[in-house]
Amino acid sequence: MDEPSTNKEPEDKGVTLLEHSYDGIQEFDQKLPNWWLFTLYGAILFSIGYWLVVHQVLQGTRDTLLLEQELAQVEARRIEETVKLLDDANLLELSRNTDFVAAGSQVFMTNQCATCHGADLRSGPGMVGVNLVDSEWKHGGNPISIFNTITQGVASAGMPRHEGILSPTAIAQVTAYILSMQEPTQP
């Protein structure tokens, strides 16, 4: 009886035995499975497509938009905190913020302030409101006095009370708008 040989030759299923051996071990040369090659090439194509779309076509627009939204929220919270701690310096700082002043202009025009004081804040013939851009103030011209005048109103002059009608932020916006329109004082 012949003993079974432990050193079998591989069956020919796309497998070849290479010529060289190292420490008595021979190396096989075998094709990679198709499913593995499909996965590899698919991953390579996906990564190239992803890079083209995200980094070349969109160029980070999503990240830029998210950053701008976050910065706008931070600025809104900062302004809210500033309005809570109103004083002359905070109101003057807010009068230099173009977005805040633009919102104040919108509030001024939509809440009939322009009816009495004029669209240019100068009042005119037949208008009951006073000129808001000159250096003469009947009820105090410092920023917090303007804020308080808008909030409390002046019943004797026909100025309505805006507390409860407008939020403190809206009143601060109108105050900032008025301050931003002030004419520089002559020395």
HUZI-V139155 format. One line per field, one symbol per residue. ss: DSSP state (@ for helix, = for strand, . for the rest). psi: psi as a letter, one per 20 degrees, with the letter a starting at -180 (. if undefined). burial: I if it has 16 or more other ideal C-beta (glycine too) atoms within 10 Angstrom, else O. A space follows every 10 residues. Layout:
BEGIN
ss->???
psi->???
burial->???
END
This chain:
BEGIN
ss->.......... ....====== ==..====== ...@@@@@@@ @@@@@@@@@@ @@@@@@@... @@@@@@@@@@ @@@@@@@@@@ @@@@...@@@ @@@@...@@@ @@@@@@@@@@ ..@@@@@... .......... .......... ..@@@@@@@@ @@.=@@@.=. ..=..=.@@@ @@@@@@@@@@ .......
psi->pqqppimqqq qnljpqpqhq qpkjpqpqoq qqqhhggggg hghggghggg ggggigghlk hghgggghgg hhgghghggg hghhlprggg hhghiiohgg ghhhgggghi kjhhghiqhj jirapiqhqr pjiajpphkp iqghhgghgg ghrnhhijoq piphgqrhgh ghggghgghh jpqqqp.
burial->OOOOOOOOOO OOOOOOOOOO OOOOOOOOOO OOOOOOOOOO OOOOOOOOOO OOOOOOOOOO OOOOOOOOOO OOOOOOOOIO OIIOOIOOOI IOOIIOIOOI IOIIIOIIOO OOIIOIIIOO IIIOOOOOII IIOOOOOOOO IOIOOIIIII IOIOOOOOIO OIOOOIOOII IIIIIIIIII IOOOOOO
END
